Amino acid sequence: MTKNFKINEFECNCGNCKMTADVKNNVFKLAEQLQILRDKVKKPIKINSAFRCANYNDNVIKGAKHSQHKLGKAADIVVSGMTPNELHELVCKMVECDELNFGGIGKYNTFTHLDIRDKKSRWDYTKK
């Protein structure tokens, strides 16, 4: 897919479903953006969760009803050697400078959510 990302890193964690052509297309676009980030930080990016089938998202992990993960447009990531807060700040700066095209950016205690939705959405679900 890209220099540092393989399609299997984006597959649903249920292990039973297949990506549709539309989902795969979204995953490719997502991977391209993550590759730009990977090239910038020069550190490995671990994808905790990317595409999620509706059953896995809705019934297993109780994800958002309209989750971008179900469309193959989102990834929850960790960057080696960076805190989620540091990563969040960097991604927001890169988006502001038009270096990256992430519509959704969410900050959590142990990972950062990034998605390629068309509209800007930001949230902070860290627990103090």
C-alpha positions as CSV (number, residue, x, y, z in Angstrom):
1,M,0.0,0.0,0.0
2,T,2.6,2.5,1.1
3,K,6.3,2.3,2.1
4,N,5.5,1.6,5.7
5,F,1.9,0.3,5.8
6,K,0.3,-3.0,4.7
7,I,-3.4,-3.6,4.1
8,N,-3.5,-6.2,6.9
9,E,-2.7,-3.5,9.5
10,F,-6.1,-1.9,8.6
11,E,-8.3,-5.0,8.7
12,C,-11.1,-5.4,11.2
13,N,-10.0,-7.0,14.5
14,C,-13.0,-9.4,14.3
15,G,-11.1,-11.6,11.9
16,N,-14.2,-12.7,10.0
17,C,-15.2,-9.9,7.7
18,K,-13.9,-8.6,4.3
19,M,-13.4,-5.0,3.2
20,T,-15.7,-3.8,0.4
21,A,-14.1,-2.0,-2.6
22,D,-15.3,1.3,-1.1
23,V,-13.8,0.6,2.3
24,K,-10.5,-0.4,0.6
25,N,-10.4,2.8,-1.3
26,N,-10.9,4.8,1.9
27,V,-8.2,2.7,3.6
28,F,-5.7,3.5,0.8
29,K,-6.4,7.3,1.3
30,L,-6.0,6.9,5.0
31,A,-2.7,5.0,4.6
32,E,-1.4,7.8,2.3
33,Q,-2.0,10.4,5.1
34,L,-0.5,8.1,7.7
35,Q,2.6,7.7,5.5
36,I,3.0,11.5,5.4
37,L,2.9,11.5,9.2
38,R,5.3,8.5,9.4
39,D,7.8,10.3,7.1
40,K,7.6,13.4,9.3
41,V,8.1,11.7,12.7
42,K,10.6,9.1,11.4
43,K,9.2,6.6,13.9
44,P,7.1,3.5,13.7
45,I,3.3,4.0,13.9
46,K,1.3,1.2,15.4
47,I,-2.3,0.9,14.3
48,N,-4.5,-0.3,17.2
49,S,-7.7,-0.2,15.2
50,A,-8.6,0.9,11.7
51,F,-11.5,-0.6,9.7
52,R,-14.3,-2.1,11.9
53,C,-17.2,-4.0,10.5
54,A,-20.6,-2.9,11.8
55,N,-21.0,-5.9,14.0
56,Y,-17.6,-5.5,15.6
57,N,-17.9,-1.7,16.1
58,D,-21.5,-1.7,17.3
59,N,-21.7,-4.9,19.3
60,V,-18.2,-5.9,20.5
61,I,-16.5,-2.6,21.3
62,K,-19.7,-0.5,21.5
63,G,-18.2,2.2,19.2
64,A,-19.9,5.3,17.9
65,K,-23.0,4.6,15.8
66,H,-21.7,6.7,12.9
67,S,-18.0,5.8,13.4
68,Q,-15.5,6.6,10.6
69,H,-13.9,3.2,11.4
70,K,-16.9,1.5,9.8
71,L,-16.1,3.3,6.5
72,G,-12.4,2.5,6.6
73,K,-11.6,6.2,7.1
74,A,-10.2,6.1,10.7
75,A,-7.3,4.7,12.6
76,D,-6.4,4.7,16.3
77,I,-2.6,5.0,16.4
78,V,0.4,5.1,18.7
79,V,3.7,6.5,17.6
80,S,6.8,5.0,19.2
81,G,8.5,7.5,21.5
82,M,5.6,10.0,21.5
83,T,2.8,10.6,23.9
84,P,-0.7,10.9,22.6
85,N,-0.6,14.6,23.6
86,E,2.6,15.2,21.6
87,L,1.2,13.4,18.6
88,H,-2.1,15.3,18.8
89,E,-0.3,18.6,18.9
90,L,1.9,17.7,15.9
91,V,-1.0,16.4,13.8
92,C,-3.0,19.5,14.5
93,K,-0.1,21.7,13.4
94,M,0.4,19.7,10.2
95,V,-3.3,19.9,9.4
96,E,-3.3,23.7,9.9
97,C,-0.3,24.0,7.6
98,D,-2.0,21.8,5.0
99,E,0.6,19.1,5.3
100,L,-2.0,16.5,6.3
101,N,-5.7,16.1,5.5
102,F,-7.3,14.7,8.7
103,G,-10.8,15.9,9.4
104,G,-11.2,14.1,12.7
105,I,-8.6,14.2,15.4
106,G,-9.3,12.8,18.8
107,K,-7.1,12.7,21.8
108,Y,-7.2,9.8,24.3
109,N,-5.0,8.7,27.1
110,T,-3.3,5.8,25.3
111,F,-3.8,6.6,21.6
112,T,-4.7,9.2,19.0
113,H,-7.7,8.9,16.7
114,L,-7.2,10.2,13.1
115,D,-9.8,10.1,10.3
116,I,-10.2,11.5,6.8
117,R,-13.8,12.7,7.1
118,D,-14.6,15.9,5.1
119,K,-15.6,18.1,8.0
120,K,-13.4,19.3,10.9
121,S,-14.0,17.5,14.2
122,R,-11.8,17.7,17.3
123,W,-12.3,16.1,20.7
124,D,-10.4,15.3,23.9
125,Y,-11.4,12.1,25.7
126,T,-8.4,12.1,28.0
127,K,-9.1,11.4,31.6
128,K,-7.5,13.8,34.0
